[in-house]
Amino acid sequence: MICHPHAPEELSWLEIQGSGLNPRQVDCPRRGETKEVRECCGCTRFATLAIHPSGKHIYVVCEPFADRPEGGK
């Protein structure tokens, strides 16, 4: 997966869109395009799914790369 170099390296909550028979999709800010949730969950940045307290919104929790070398090594 190619990520934009200017993309922020912070935790992101990406709202899952679509309902019924429509495919569930997520707007990926790092790739600049809409992706199916299945592809998003296969990304190395995928952490978990989260449900809004109202129960009306579901999010993909997207974290910065965890395997990035520390201290510039």
C-alpha positions in Angstrom: 0.0 0.0 0.0 1.4 3.4 -1.0 0.7 6.2 1.5 1.1 9.9 0.8 4.2 11.4 2.3 2.3 14.5 3.6 -0.3 12.4 5.4 -0.5 13.0 9.1 1.0 10.3 11.3 -1.6 10.4 14.0 -4.5 8.2 15.0 -7.5 8.6 12.6 -11.1 7.6 13.0 -12.6 6.9 9.6 -16.4 6.7 9.4 -17.7 3.6 7.6 -20.3 4.6 4.9 -23.0 2.7 3.2 -25.9 0.6 4.4 -28.2 -2.2 3.2 -26.9 -3.8 0.1 -24.4 -1.1 -0.7 -20.7 -2.0 0.0 -19.3 -0.5 3.1 -16.7 2.1 2.2 -14.2 4.4 4.0 -12.6 7.6 2.7 -8.8 7.0 3.2 -7.0 10.3 3.9 -3.6 8.7 3.4 -4.4 7.3 -0.1 -6.8 10.1 -1.1 -9.5 7.8 -2.3 -12.5 5.7 -1.2 -11.8 2.1 -0.3 -13.9 -0.9 0.7 -13.8 -1.6 4.4 -12.4 -5.1 3.7 -9.3 -3.5 2.1 -9.0 -0.9 4.8 -9.1 -3.7 7.5 -6.2 -5.4 5.7 -4.0 -2.3 5.9 -1.1 -2.4 8.4 -2.5 0.8 10.0 -5.8 -0.9 10.9 -6.2 -1.1 14.7 -9.9 -2.0 15.4 -13.5 -0.9 14.8 -15.2 1.5 17.0 -18.9 2.3 17.6 -20.1 5.8 18.4 -22.0 5.9 21.8 -25.2 6.8 19.9 -24.9 3.5 18.0 -25.4 5.4 14.7 -21.8 5.6 13.5 -19.1 2.9 13.0 -15.5 3.8 12.6 -12.3 2.1 11.4 -9.5 3.1 13.8 -6.4 3.8 11.7 -3.1 4.1 13.6 0.4 5.3 12.5 2.8 2.5 11.4 3.9 0.6 14.6 6.9 -0.9 12.9 8.6 2.4 12.1 12.2 2.4 13.4 12.8 4.3 16.6 15.6 6.8 17.0 16.3 6.8 13.2 17.8 3.3 13.2 
